[in-house]
């Protein structure tokens, strides 16, 4: 047993004084008794014993009453596990989960309202000089400031539902970040403990952090969500037909029948469908539409589902391009006619031609595709620039010149981490196989032909084998040699041909496959920006490379919202860092002065869509052997539970009751314990 106040020693004196007085009185009674022996002999021995017993019981009751009264003021308590030092100021961090799942209701009302009431009860169980941190999913700067009791109670009232999703480990890390210096560190996590919130990885905490998990009981709810979207083509052209794939996910235990699905683009309905999704599974549906004009498109795929609606709409944006820039570097000018006829005649392509001896390297990142056509003397400087360009997402097509110096080409290929030339073969062969199921050949044929006429090759480079290369042989020659190979480098690609466009090397330039293959390579090289971002999760936004003048900045705006992000330039794109400044789903414009550079979309995190919750056993497994405490809101008062946790099991109330019982017993003894009197005859 422990006592709260050191003055307990003085309390012992208060006990000893009445005992001494009562013992003195008892000795006086005893002396009188022996001085009147003659009289006492006449009283029966039984009455004498009863009188002595009554006096002793009264004395005992008075002593016990004083003892229990002193104990009550000394506030004794039993420790309950690891106990905080009650003489040191406490720092208490209270996390209130305000994610979308906390907007659900139970018999107590909304979970968020219950969490706020619980947080207030926790705060109410502490002393005025204790300091508090209030934390929510928003992780705002003000959450790093310590508050007094009055301030945190006011801040709890201001908590609202937030679209931001966090995980338990993130919350604990954030709570521990505010703990510094000497003190008792106590953390409370009030949540419904969704499976997505608790996570699956083991939780780590600091040893001196006392964590209490307060689980609110939520009702399981059925839910259907629009999970994601994607286009079948990375390029969007004005007036052409488009196809996109929508993923709808059923988080419920029952099948979802005929869910209406709708696509709006710039507030105009473009496609509708009905989807049926089995319990716990996802369904992909393809939507077709057309009639797009050039520029940025604001699109929404939506369903109708109750009662959870935050994940029923998915916002996304895309740009319908007016043109695509292609750079051709020519070694032999006469061979440029095939590429000129292909790209130059199409107004969609902005074709730029440069001779190999007059290349402006600074222009290369501005093109989505670079074609090297029969270079005679490829330089190492060009190779180094192209390597950076490819690693940052660019695409390069290489048509070699068989008559060029093999050693010069090998030096160029080595810098690009491509296989070098082993030998030159001057024999007539035919392409033996094409990977027609590869995306490069997708939609080229209405149906895959069993036999087809493939290009004829007269001269070609036989490339050596390389290790650790991610390569795809798209068109193969006999004996395992390759005619067209795709290499993935960084986030870019290289398409390496074994022979050039010269008719003495192959007939590929006049073959029917030339046009669709080169078109597909150009379209695949057009790097589309992300269709959408997630609130609270994505902190970096990508746009096409943007040149900023001195004192110029970019802005992200939406109605009355505006933020100026930190801007960093990459090789072929501009990155904007927004941290957690965007907190609402919707469409936002990226502006440079009065010019709109891009339109971006944000959506709420789909991690909140799965309405399944971790049990106490699940949470204990995550913490392993680390000590944590659970408080069940359904079994006892939160405030009482917190007081027991911090103060142990206090006994002052029991002592006060026992004091009153002792006094009452003394009164009853005096009033009803009668001693029969005998007269001396």
N, C-alpha and C positions, 0 to 999 in steps of 0.2 A: 504494500500500500504506500502511496506517495501523498504528500501534502503540498498544497499550493504555496503557503506562506511560511517564511522562516520563523514568524512569531509564534509558531506552534509550541516552542519551548516555554514562552510566557503563558501560553494556555495551560500547560501542565501545572504551573503554579496555581492557576485559578482552580484547578481540580484538587490540588493538595490542601488548600486552605480550608474548604468546607469539610474535608475528611478529618483534618486535625481537630476542627471544632467539634464535630460529631463524636470523635473518639474521646475528647476531653469531657464532653457531656456524659458520655457513656460511663467513663471512669467515675464521674461524680455520682451518677446513679448507683454505681456498684458500691461506692464508699458508704452512701446512705443505707444501702441494703444491708451491709455488714454491721453498720452501727445500730441497727434495729433488729438484731437477731431474734430477740424475744418475740417481736411482732411477726416477723417473717416466718418464724416457725409455725405460727398459728395459721398462716395462709397455705393453702394446699400447694404442694410442689408443682402440680399441673398448671395452675394459674400463673405461677411464677415463670414457668417455661414459656407459656403462651405470650406473656407480656414481653419477655426478652426477645422472643421471635418477632413480634410485631415491631418492636423498636428497631431491630436489626433490618427488617424488610423495608421499613420507612427510610432508614439510613441508606440502604442500598439503592432505593429508588431515587433519592435525592442526588446521590453520587452519580448514578447513571444518567440522570437528567442533565446534570452539569457537564459530564463527559461528552454526551452526544451533542449538546449545544456548542461546546468548544469545537468539537470535530466538524460540525456543520459550518462554522465560520472559517475553519481551516481548509475546507473544501477538499477532502481526501478523494483520490481516484485510483483506479486500477489501470495500468498501462495496457494498451491494445496494440501489440506488435511494435513496429518501429515508431517511436513517438517523437514528435518535434519538440525542440527545446522551447518551453513556453516563455522563457525570458527573452527570446530573440524575436525581432519583428518578422512577420510572415510576409512573403510575396506570393500572391495567389493568382494563377492564370486560369481564366474560365473561357473555354471555347464553346460557342453556341453554333451548332451546325444550322446554317440558313440556306442550304441547297434546295433545289426544287422538290426533292423527295419529302422535305420537312413541311411542305405545303399540304400534304395529305392530312386527313382527319382521323381521329379515333374518338372514343367516348368522352374524352376530356376537351375536345375541340381540335384545332389544328396543332400539329406537332410542334411547330415553331412557337406558338403561344405557350404551350406546355414547357418547352425548353426555356423560354424567357422567365416564366414563373419559377422554374427550378433554379435558374441562375440567380434570381433575386433571393431565394431562400438560402442558397449557399453563401452569398455575400452577407446576408443577415446574421449568419452564425459566427462571424469574425468580429474582431475588435476594431475600434475607430482608428487606431494608429497603424493597422495593417494596410498594405498597398496591393492594388489589383491591376491585372491586365485583362482586357476584354478582347477576345479574338473571334473573328468570323471567317467564312470562306473568302471574303474579299481581300484579306491580307493588306489592308490599307496602312499608310504610314502612321496614322493616329493609333493603330493597334499596338505600336511599339512603345507607347507612353504609359507609364504607371499612373493609375487613378486612385483617388481616395474613395471612401465608401459612398459618399453622396454622388460623386461623378459617375461611378460605374453603374449605379442604379438608374441614373438618368440615361446613360448610354445604352443600357439594355433595352429600354423602351423604344429606342430608335432603330433597332435591328429589323430589317426587312428581308424578304426572300431574294436570293441572289442567283444568277445563272452560272456562277463560277463553281467549279468542282475541284475539291482537294482530296488528298489521301491522308490517312491517319498519320503516317510517318512525317509528312510535310507539316501537319499541325503540331506534332510533338516537337519537331525541330524548331518551329517558329516560337513555341512557348518557351523552350529552353534558351532561345536567343536573348530573351529579356532578363534572364536570371544572371545576376552578377553580384560579386561582393558577398558579405556575410548575411545569412538569413535562412529561414526555412522556406524551401521551394515546394509549392504544392500546385499541381495541375489538375483541372477538371475538364473532361471531354463529354459534352452533352450532345448526343446524336442518336439517330435511329440505326446507325452502323450498317448502312447498305454494304453489300458485298464489295461494290466498287470503291467505297470509301475505306473500308478496312484493308483491302488489298490482299495479296497472297504471300508477299515477302515478309520474312521475320522483322519485327519492329525492334529498333534500338533506342534506348533512352539512357540519360545520365543517371548515375547511381544515386545522387542526392536529390533527384526529382521524384516526389511522391505523386503518383498518377492514380486518379480515380476515374473510372469509366461509368457514366450514367446512361444507361440504355433506355430509350423511349420505345414503347411498344407500338408499332405501326401495323396497319392492316394491309395485307397483300392485295395489290390492285392489278387488273389486267391492263396491258399496254401494247399498242402498236406504234411503231416509229418509222419515219423516213430516215434511213440510215446514211445513204450516200448516193451520189450520182456520178456518171462518167460518160464521155463521148466516145463514139467509135472512131472518130477521126480527130486528130489534133488541130486540124485547120478548118476554119469556118469561113465560107465564101458567101458573098451576097447572092440571094436568090436561089441558092442550091438547097437540095433536100438534106436534112440532118437526121441522125439517129442517136439516141442517147439511152443509156441503161440506168434504171432506177432500182436501188436495193431497198426493199421494205422488210422490216424485221418484226417478228411476233415474239414479245417477251412474256406472253401469257401461257397458262397451262391448257388452254383450249384453242381450237382452230378459229381463225378469223376468216369469215366468209364474205366475199364480194365487197372488199373495202374500196370505196371510190378513190381514184387517183387522178390528180389534175395537174397540168403544167401550164403556168402563166409566164409569158415573156413580155416585159414592159407593160404589164397589166392587161395583156391580151391573151385569151385562152388559146393555146396551140395544140393541146392533145389531152384526151381523157382515156381512162381505162378502169377496169375493175380487177382487183387482185385477191386471190385466196391464199392465205399463208397458214401453214400447219403450225401447231403449238411448238414454241421454242425454236422455230426455224426461220430462215430468211428466204425471200423470193425475189428473183431478178425479173424485171419487166422492161421491154424495149418500147420506147415512145418515138414516133416519127413525126416530123414537122418540117415546114419550109416557110419561105416568105420573109427571111431575115434581111434587114438592111445593114449597111456598114456602120461600125461603131460598137460601143459597149452595150451589152444586153444585161438587163436585170431580170433574173428568172427565179421562179418559186415552184417547187414540187410540193404538193400538199395532199393530205388525207384527212378524213374525219374520224376521230376516235375520242371517246370519253372514258373515264374522267380526266386522265392526264393528257394535256394538250400542248405542252411546251415543245414536244418533239414531233409535232404533226406537220410542221413546215420546214423545208430545207431551202435556204437562200443560196444562190450561186450566180456568178457573173462570168461572162466570156466576151471576147472581142471578135467581131466579124471583120476580118482583115481586108483592106483594100488592095494590098499588094504584099509581096514577099521579096526581099532583096537576096540576089544570088551573085556571087563573085566567081568569075572564071579567069584563071591565070593560065595563059597560053604559052606553050613553048614553040609549037608550030602553028602559025596563024591560020594556015589553010585548013587545019583540022577543026577549027572553031565553028565551021559552018553547020555542023550537026547540032551542036548545043545552041547556036544562035537560032536555028530553025525551030528548035523545041521550046526554049524559054523566051526568046526574043519576040516571037509572034504572039505570045499570050500576054495580054495587058495586066494580068494579075502579077506577073513576075517583073521585078525591077532588076534587069540583068546589067551587070557592070563587067567589062572586059579589060584586063590588064596584061601586058607582056611580062614575062618572067624576070626580065632585067630592069623593070621599073615598077616595083611594088611598094605601095605606101602601107607599111605594117600597121599603122595606127587605124586604118580603115577596116581591118579584118574583123574585129569584134562586132562591127555593125551589121554583119551579114549572118543569116541563119545557115547558109550553105556555101562552102568554098569548093570549087572544082579545079583540080590540077590536071591540065590537059596537055599531055606529051611534053613535059618539061625536059629540056636538054641538059641543063646543068642546075639541078635543085640545090639551093644553098643551105648551109647549116643555120644561117640567120633565119631563113624562112621556116625551117624545121622547128626551131625553138619557139617562134611566135605561134606556129600552128599547134604545138604541144600545149601551150597555155590555153589557146583558144578551144581545143578539144576537151581538155580537163574541166573547163568551165561551161561545157554544154554544147559546143559547136559541133558541126558535122562536116566531114571532109571526104570528097570522092577523088580517088587517084587513078587516072588513066595513064599508065607509063608509056614511055617511048622505047621500044625494043632496041632501037639503034643507038641509044644513049650509052654513056660509059657506065658499066655495071658497078664499078667501085664507087663512083660518085653517088649513084642511087642507093647503094648499101649504106653509105655514111648517113645519108638523108633518112633512110628507113630506121636505122639504129636509134637516132635521136627521138623518133616517134614511137619507139618501142614496138616496131613492127618486124615481122620476119624478113630476113634478108634474101637476096636472090642467090639461089644455088647454081642455076645454069639457065641458058636460053635454049628453048626447044623450037626447032624450025621444022615441024612436021604437021601435016593436016590431021586434025582431030575434031571431034564434035563434042559439044557439051553433053555429057551423058545423063545428068540429073539436075533438076531444079526443085528446091524445097517450096513447092506450090502452096503448102499450108502455112508458110511463114507470113506474118503480117505484111511484108513487103509485096506479096503477090495477092493479098486479100482483095476481093472484088474485081480482080483483073479478068477472071473467067467466070461466066455464069455457072458453069459446072466444071470440075476438074477433068481435063482430058486424059484418057488412058495412054494415048500416044500423041506426042506433039513434036513439031519441028523446032529444034533448039539451035542456037547459034553455032556457026562453023568457025574454027580457029586455025590459023595458019602458022602463027608464031606466038610464043608466050613465054613469060618468065615462070620458072619452076621455083617457088619459094621454099625456104627451109622450114623445118618444124621448130616451134617455140614452146617453152614450158610456162605454165601459169597464165596463159592468155585466155581471156573470155572471147571466143571466136565462134562464128556461125558460118558454115559453108553453105552459101545460098545457091550457088551454081557450080557444079563439079565437072571436072574433066576425067578422062579415064586414068587408071592407075593411082587413084587417090589424090590427084592434083586438083587445085581449085581455080575456077575462073573468076568468081566473085565471092569475097569473104568479108564479113562484117566483124569489126573489132570494137569492143566497148572499152573506152578509156575515160576514167573519171566519170563525168556525167555526160560525155559526148561520144561520138561514134566516128569510125573510119570505115569507108567502103573501098576495099582494095581490089582492083581488077588485075588480071594477069597479062592482059594485052590492051593496046590502045584502040582508038577509033579509026586508025588508018586501015583502009580496005586490004592492005597487004598483010595485016596482022589478024583481023577477024572481020566478019560481016555483022557484028553486033550493032553498029551504028545504023544499019539499014534493016535490021531484024524487027519484026513486030513487037518483041519484048522490050526494045529500047525505050520507047516512049512511056509505057506504064511503069517500068522500073525506075526511070529517072524522075518521073512525076512523084512516085511514091517516096523516093528518097528525099525529094525536096519537101514534100508535105510532112514527112516524119521528122525533118530537121527543124521545123517550126515549133519552137518550144513554147507551149501554152503555159500561161501562168496558173497558179492554183485556182480551182473553181470557187473555193470557199475556205474560210479559216474558222477556228473554234474559240469562242470567248473563254478567257482565262487559261488557255492552253498554248495558243500560238502567239509568239511575241515578236516574230520577224515577218515583215511583209515584203514580197518581191514585186518589182515592176521592171519594165524594160529600162535599159540604161538611160539615165537622164543626166544631162550636163547642167550643173548649177553655177551661176555666176557668183561673184563676190557678194556676200551678205544676203544671198538668196536662200530660201528654205522651202521645204515641202510641207504641206498641211493635209491632214486627214479630217474631213468634215462630214457631218450628218445633221441636218436641221440646225439646232442650236448647240450642237457639240462640235468642238474643234480641238485638235491636238497637233503639236509640232514634234514629229519623231526625230530621233537621232538617225542620221543618214550616213551610210557607208557605201562606197562604190566598189563593185566587183568587176570582173573582166567584161561581162556582157549583160549585167543587170545591176539595178540599184536596190539596196536593202534598207528597209526602214524598221527601226527597233522601237516598239511601242510599250514594252513591259506589260503592265496590267491596266493600261489606261482605257481600253475599250471594254466595256462591261455589258453591252446590250447588243442582242442580235439585230441584224438589219444590213442596209447597204450604206457604204461610205465612199466618198470621192477623194481621190488623191489629186491635189491641186498644186500647180506651180504658178504663182501669181493668180491670174484669172483663167488659166488653161487647165482643163481636166486631163490628167495623164492616164488615169485608170479609175475603174470602179471596182471595189472589192466587197465581198459579202462575209458576214460573220453569222455563225449559228451557235445555239446553246450546245453544251457538251452532252453527247449521247451516253456518257457513262452513267448519268442519272436515270436512264430509261429502264434499267433492270431493277424492278421493285422486289428484290430479295435481300434478306438481312442476315448478318452474322450472328451466331449464338454466342453465349458466354464461353462455351468450350472452344469455339473457333478463335475467339479473341485471346484466350489463355494460351493457345498453341502459338499464336503469332508472337507473344511476349516471351514464350519459353519459361525459363527459370527466373526471369526478372520479376520482382514483386510489384503487383498492381492490386487495386481494390475495385470492386464492383458495388454499385449502389442501385438497388432495385426500387424504383419509384412506386411500385405497387404495394410493397410490404410495410413500409414505415415512412415516417416523416423525413423528408430530405434534410431538413435543418437538424433534426435529432441525430440522424446518421452522420452528418458532418461533424457535429459537436462530439460525438463518440469517437470518430476517427481522429480528431485533433486533440481532444482533451482526455481521451480514454473514457472509461465508465465512471462517471462522477457519482459520489456517494453522499453528497451534502443533503440532498432531499431525504434520503433514507435516514441519515443521522437526525435530521430535524423531526421526522416522524417518530423515531425511537425516543427522542427527548420528550415529545408530547405524550407518548405512551407511558413513559416513566413517571411523569407528573400525574397523569390520570390514575396510574396504579397507586401512587402515594395517596391521592385523594380518596380512592376507593378503600384503601387499607385503613385510613383514619376514620372514614365514615362508617364502614360496615364491619371492620374487624373488631368485634366487641369482646371484652374480657369480663367474664362473670365475676362479680365481687362477692366475697365471703366475709361475714361479720364474725368477730371474736366473741364467743360465748363464755 
